[in-house]
Amino acid sequence: MVAAANIMYNPFNIFFKYLGHGQIHDTYLVGTNSPNDTDVSTSQLIFKLGQHIYDTPDPNLPSDLDLLRNANAYNVYVSGNGDSKGGAAHGKGYPLHAQSRGSFIGRTSHATHEIRHSLGLNHTWDGFRYPYNPVPNVLTEGCERVPRDSSNPNFNVANHGDRILDTAAAPNFQVERWYELFWSQFEAPFLEGDATFDDFEDAQSYATANYDPIADAYLYAQNCTYTGTNKDCNRLDNYQLYSQDINNLMAYTKDCTEFVLTTGQAIRMRETIALDCESAMTPALNTLGVASLYEPYKGEYYVNGTVPVDINGDPNPPLLQPGFDYNFIDCDCFAEVDCDLPLDYENTDFTYNEQIGTFISKNDTHYGNITHPNHTAIKIIQLDNSQPWRCYDNYNRKPNGGTIIKFNDNVLNTNVTITPQDSTAINNENLINNLQPGLYNIIEQYDDGNTEEKVIEKTGNQKYINLSGIAKGLLLVKIETNDGMVVKKIIKI
Ligand SMILES: [Zn+2]
């Protein structure tokens, strides 16, 4: 979920850092509703939590709840009740969000949708009620008209709908057809003024029986274009909907929801955070600012001696936030500088070579791989593409073994000869000198299970097709893997 939130919000300079999670078992929080009673369970959860945190402490809540909640964080809750289709947010300006049964894992649209609510966004269909309101020019409260030009007399965007100019007036795509059917039955008695409750119920039954609850009636599923001819609540203008309206996460569609955020929505969210009308956002802001994102959320750097482990005795490498594009760039600390631990952010006492590095994509879901390799500095593309920071250049650690892979055809393919190396062999300072000419991958194995690899082309008198014409020295090579593009180090000697 942190990855999903970062991928979605980073383009607008909103960044998330994971601070931990926990679990709680308590029926008072979510009630004992049937598993499908989504609305009740999520509403209960968010209502009780909101009351407890922002209004009056609730003694009925489990005592460990407050331990679970981080008052200096944006807290997201997932309830065990309800199905995966619903969610609830506490309201604008409160860093508290709940989601019904589901998961924090992956790019769950519900979590990011609910976060948007608490960051100040309404549904793009806000105010949509009766597309077939039979009385022209009678607006339902808040209903947004189509015109986007402020000189148009029907322009009412500023204080209707979601109150954002660049999200078009839109119907709720999921129920638009339902309302259309409803009004096809109810319009006549309504206009004649003799509508009964039975008429109302009959029209509802008719609509429910004849609309398709699975698909959006007026979205052409192939490319998610709007095919409807319905008018807005003013009954003068047809909806004018484009991809960014249909795929907007604050729209309600069944099949077409992507992760679109408009500039207007981004500005509204940043305003909500900056203005902090409820004085609830500021405590959740990271006081260290972006420097914090160069610090691991978990794990420990190796300094010297034994390699750090977690409470289970497992390797505990420093892990950085998912959802960013990282370039871990080769760096060297100045001789007089101690970089057994990474330098502080904005300390420039190191050199680096942009041409050598390891790239990790924001879409990489192997979160355990997003660690800070030794002898590299961290470049986070979304934060600062101008240079890397925090050089970690630790020479206290020696590999305990490794492997030399020789590429027999002198290209990076699978025709290889593999020679294991014990600890004496891999630490031999003449290891590379002793190699015959050729292309090699040298893999160093460390106590904590980590490996470091470098691809080396040793030329001697021979010339190799793949790298000929390239100057000697440090180079990089890009290799396509299943996980995306990997940039490997090459030392041509
Ligand atoms: Zn919503």
Boltz pocket constraint, residues with backbone or C-beta under 6 A from the ligand:
constraints:
  - pocket:
      binder: B
      contacts: [[A, 113], [A, 117], [A, 123]]
      max_distance: 6.0
